[in-house]
Amino acid sequence: MKKPSRLKTSLSLLLVSVLAATIMPTSVNAETTDFGDNEVTVEVDLGSEGPDPDLCEGFASLTVPGATLPATLNRRVDGNSDPSMADLLSYYWGEYSAYDQIAEELYDDEDLQSTLNSLNNVGGPDYNWNAVKNPVDATLDTLVSIVYQPISIAGSLLYLAEDIDQDSDIDLADAPEFLTETRRSYSTDWFTISYDANDCLESDDMALVVVTRTPTLRAANDGAEFVESELTWEDSPYDVSVEGKSEAYLKIRTNLIGGLVSLPYEAAWDPITDFADYDSWDVDPVAFGDEGSAEMRSMMNIYGASPTGIYQANYYYQLEVNDEEYFFDEFGYFGDCFPFGCP
């Protein structure tokens, strides 16, 4: 079995490299002499005078754009600078679209009662927060807050994650920046990467192209040092600061059945810091086969009322090559997670 070979390149680097050199014997003569009138002599020259520059030598190649790609404003979604309690509760417990920053369905008084039932462990296994409306007879239109009692565990108080200021109630002071901040989406033009597992036409080698990226960066102005601006989710998903932060990903053009079907597929949402040390869950597949290409565009979201500076995302591509016989066994990317991502 051939051990998989790997070829790496970044968005701003064009890299074509030899994975294996062909060993050239002097010459081989093959003769058959036992077939009477059907006698045939076959002579095969395998390079007795040294490698022939016109012959295939078993190159694998991966080609990406050789320059930094500019991105332009694609969409602006204004944050809700003056949310109501209905907006806030819809964000936390209703049908809220984070992408459009709007409620997909109206959060109403019935939903409010369902929220209270959930917080108070009505028919469920969770903690009882003793949550009540303030005022107690409030409808959603007149609601000021939801007051609750933190849970005491081993002498420490456990607060609701939605209670950002941890003052034992959910009110407009707990509106997260994801609800109030504006998001701008930028995109590059479509660009193409191409690959070839082996330039020998008779080769059965197969290749898989995977991609990842490093955290997004920001420089205050041209010539300033770039510093990390990646929006992270290390803490509560509600109390992270998004002002001036950014996130990036790739949109892959999926043309199936000769272009008859195109389905949404995104990759490289999660950055990694060391591309040399990763496992199959850290990278996303974007193309596979003996040779071919993939079309994609880079997207970046920048948050904040008036963001300034220069933002950057760096993508890294890797070509993995294996014999066709062992391709599906060795690569391990296939199944539910390709080509449309894990559910």
C-alpha positions in Angstrom: 0.0 0.0 0.0 1.2 3.4 -0.8 1.4 5.8 2.1 -0.6 9.0 1.5 1.4 11.9 0.3 0.5 15.5 1.2 1.0 18.7 -0.7 0.3 22.0 1.0 -0.3 25.5 -0.3 -1.9 28.7 0.9 -4.3 31.1 -0.9 -1.4 33.4 -1.8 1.0 30.7 -2.8 1.3 28.7 -6.1 2.9 25.4 -5.3 3.5 22.5 -7.7 5.7 19.9 -6.3 7.0 16.4 -7.0 5.5 13.7 -4.8 7.5 10.8 -6.3 10.2 10.5 -8.9 10.0 7.7 -11.5 12.8 5.1 -11.5 14.0 4.7 -15.0 15.5 1.2 -16.0 17.8 1.0 -19.0 15.6 -0.9 -21.4 13.3 -4.0 -21.6 12.9 -6.3 -24.5 10.0 -8.7 -24.6 9.7 -11.5 -27.2 7.2 -14.2 -27.9 8.3 -17.0 -30.2 5.8 -19.9 -29.7 2.9 -18.8 -31.8 4.1 -19.6 -35.4 2.4 -17.2 -37.8 1.2 -15.1 -34.9 4.7 -14.5 -33.7 5.2 -10.9 -32.5 8.1 -9.1 -31.0 7.5 -6.2 -28.5 10.3 -3.8 -27.5 9.7 -1.3 -24.8 12.2 1.6 -24.2 12.0 2.8 -20.6 14.7 5.4 -20.9 18.0 3.8 -21.7 19.5 7.2 -22.4 18.1 8.8 -19.2 14.8 10.5 -18.4 12.9 11.8 -21.4 11.5 15.3 -20.7 8.5 14.5 -22.8 7.5 11.4 -20.7 5.3 11.5 -17.6 7.3 11.4 -14.3 4.4 11.1 -11.8 3.8 14.7 -10.6 1.0 15.7 -8.3 0.0 19.3 -8.4 -2.2 21.7 -6.5 -2.8 25.2 -7.9 -4.5 28.1 -6.1 -4.6 31.9 -6.9 -1.2 33.4 -6.6 -2.2 36.7 -5.0 -4.3 38.2 -2.2 -7.9 38.4 -3.3 -9.8 41.6 -2.5 -13.3 41.4 -0.9 -16.1 43.9 -1.3 -19.2 44.7 0.7 -21.9 42.1 0.0 -24.6 42.7 2.6 -25.2 44.9 5.7 -27.6 43.7 8.5 -28.3 46.5 11.0 -28.4 45.6 14.6 -31.4 46.3 16.8 -30.2 49.3 18.8 -33.5 49.6 20.7 -34.8 46.0 21.3 -38.0 45.2 23.2 -38.5 42.4 25.7 -40.2 40.5 22.9 -37.0 40.9 20.8 -34.8 39.8 23.6 -36.9 36.8 24.6 -37.2 35.8 20.9 -33.4 35.9 20.7 -32.9 33.6 23.7 -35.9 31.3 23.6 -37.8 31.9 20.3 -37.4 31.4 16.6 -34.6 33.9 16.0 -32.4 34.0 12.8 -28.9 35.1 13.9 -28.0 35.5 10.2 -30.8 38.0 9.5 -31.0 39.3 13.0 -34.8 39.1 13.0 -37.4 36.9 14.7 -38.5 34.3 12.1 -41.7 33.8 14.1 -43.4 36.3 16.4 -42.7 35.6 20.1 -46.0 35.9 21.9 -47.6 35.5 25.3 -48.0 31.7 24.8 -44.2 31.5 24.1 -43.6 33.5 27.3 -45.6 31.1 29.4 -43.7 28.2 27.8 -40.4 29.9 28.7 -41.5 30.2 32.3 -42.6 26.6 32.4 -39.2 25.5 31.1 -37.3 27.6 33.6 -39.5 26.3 36.4 -39.0 22.6 35.6 -42.6 22.0 34.6 -42.5 18.5 33.1 -38.7 18.5 32.6 -35.5 17.4 34.3 -33.8 20.7 34.6 -33.3 23.0 37.5 -36.2 25.0 39.0 -35.3 28.7 38.8 -38.4 29.9 40.5 -38.9 32.4 37.6 -41.8 34.9 37.6 -42.9 37.8 35.5 -42.2 41.4 36.6 -44.9 42.7 37.0 -46.5 39.3 37.9 -49.6 40.0 35.8 -47.6 41.4 32.8 -48.3 40.5 29.3 -45.4 40.4 26.8 -46.1 44.1 25.9 -45.9 45.2 29.5 -43.2 42.9 30.8 -40.2 44.6 32.4 -38.2 41.5 33.3 -38.2 37.8 34.3 -37.0 37.5 37.8 -35.5 34.2 39.0 -33.6 32.6 41.8 -30.0 31.4 41.1 -29.2 27.8 42.0 -26.9 27.2 44.9 -24.4 24.4 44.2 -21.7 23.6 46.8 -21.8 27.1 48.1 -21.6 28.8 44.7 -24.4 30.4 42.8 -25.3 29.2 39.3 -26.9 32.0 37.1 -28.8 31.6 33.9 -26.5 32.0 30.9 -28.9 34.6 29.5 -28.4 36.8 32.6 -25.3 38.5 31.3 -24.9 40.9 34.3 -25.9 38.2 36.8 -28.4 40.4 38.7 -31.0 37.6 39.0 -33.3 38.9 36.3 -33.5 38.9 32.5 -34.1 42.4 31.2 -33.0 44.6 28.4 -29.6 45.1 30.2 -29.0 41.5 29.2 -29.4 42.1 25.4 -26.3 40.5 23.8 -24.2 42.3 21.2 -25.3 39.8 18.6 -28.8 41.3 18.9 -27.7 44.9 19.0 -24.6 45.1 16.7 -24.6 45.6 13.0 -23.0 42.9 10.8 -21.3 43.5 7.4 -20.6 40.7 5.1 -17.8 40.9 2.5 -17.0 38.5 -0.3 -14.4 37.9 -3.0 -15.2 37.0 -6.6 -15.3 33.3 -7.4 -11.9 31.7 -7.7 -10.7 28.3 -8.8 -8.3 25.8 -7.3 -7.2 22.9 -9.5 -5.4 19.6 -8.7 -4.1 16.5 -10.3 -3.3 13.4 -8.2 -0.8 12.2 -10.9 0.0 13.6 -14.3 0.5 10.1 -15.7 -2.6 9.2 -17.7 -2.4 5.6 -16.7 -2.2 6.4 -13.0 -5.0 5.2 -10.6 -4.0 7.6 -7.9 -6.8 9.6 -6.2 -6.6 12.9 -4.4 -8.5 14.7 -1.8 -8.2 18.5 -1.3 -8.9 19.8 2.2 -8.9 23.4 3.5 -8.7 25.2 6.8 -7.7 28.7 7.8 -6.0 30.6 10.6 -7.9 33.1 12.8 -8.9 36.4 11.1 -6.5 39.4 11.6 -7.0 43.1 11.7 -4.6 46.0 11.2 -5.6 49.5 12.4 -4.4 51.0 9.1 -2.1 50.3 6.2 1.4 49.4 7.5 0.2 48.7 11.1 0.7 45.3 12.7 -2.0 42.7 12.2 -3.5 41.3 15.4 -6.1 38.6 15.8 -9.7 39.7 15.5 -11.4 36.3 15.4 -14.8 36.1 17.0 -14.6 33.2 19.5 -17.1 31.2 21.5 -14.9 30.1 24.3 -17.2 31.5 27.0 -21.0 31.9 27.0 -22.4 32.3 23.5 -24.4 35.3 24.9 -21.8 37.5 26.6 -19.0 37.5 24.0 -18.0 40.9 22.7 -18.5 41.2 18.9 -17.5 44.8 18.5 -14.8 45.0 15.8 -14.6 41.2 15.6 -14.7 39.1 12.5 -15.2 35.6 11.2 -14.5 34.0 7.8 -15.5 31.0 5.8 -15.6 29.6 2.2 -18.7 29.1 0.0 -18.1 26.2 -2.3 -19.9 26.1 -5.6 -21.4 22.6 -5.9 -22.4 21.8 -9.5 -24.0 18.4 -9.5 -25.3 16.4 -12.4 -23.5 18.6 -14.9 -24.6 21.8 -13.2 -28.3 20.9 -13.0 -28.2 20.9 -9.2 -26.3 23.4 -6.9 -26.5 23.0 -3.2 -25.1 25.3 -0.5 -21.9 24.1 1.1 -19.6 26.1 3.4 -16.2 25.2 4.7 -13.4 26.5 7.0 -15.6 28.1 9.6 -13.4 27.0 12.4 -9.8 28.2 12.4 -6.8 26.3 13.6 -3.4 27.6 14.6 -1.1 24.7 13.4 -1.9 23.2 10.0 1.0 20.8 10.5 -0.7 19.2 13.5 -4.3 18.4 12.8 -6.8 15.5 12.6 -9.6 15.0 10.1 -12.1 17.0 12.1 -9.9 20.2 11.8 -10.1 20.5 8.0 -12.9 20.4 5.5 -12.9 18.5 2.2 -13.6 20.6 -0.9 -12.8 18.3 -3.8 -11.7 14.7 -4.6 -11.0 12.6 -7.6 -8.1 11.8 -9.9 -8.0 15.4 -11.1 -10.3 18.4 -11.3 -11.1 21.8 -9.9 -13.3 23.5 -7.3 -14.8 26.9 -7.5 -15.3 28.9 -4.3 -15.3 32.4 -2.8 -14.1 33.7 0.5 -16.6 35.3 2.9 -16.0 37.5 5.9 -18.4 38.9 8.5 -17.3 42.0 10.4 -19.3 43.2 13.5 -19.7 46.6 14.9 -21.5 49.9 14.3 -18.6 51.6 12.5 -15.7 49.1 12.1 -12.4 50.4 10.8 -9.1 48.9 9.7 -7.9 46.2 7.4 -9.1 42.7 7.9 -7.5 39.5 6.6 -8.2 35.8 6.4 -5.6 33.2 5.3 -6.7 29.9 3.9 -4.5 26.8 3.6 -5.1 24.0 1.2 -3.7 20.5 1.3 -3.6 17.8 -1.4 -3.6 14.2 -0.1 -2.8 11.4 -2.6 -3.4 7.7 -2.3 -3.8 4.6 -4.5 -7.3 4.2 -5.7 -7.6 0.8 -4.0 -7.0 2.3 -0.6 -8.5 5.7 -1.2 -11.8 5.4 0.7 -10.3 3.3 3.5 -7.3 5.6 4.2 -8.7 9.1 3.9 -11.6 8.7 6.3 -13.4 11.9 5.4 -16.3 10.2 3.7 -19.8 9.2 4.9 -22.2 11.7 6.4 -19.7 14.6 6.4 -19.0 14.9 2.6 -19.8 16.5 0.4 -22.4 18.6 2.2 -20.9 18.8 5.7 -21.9 17.0 9.0 -25.5 17.4 10.2 
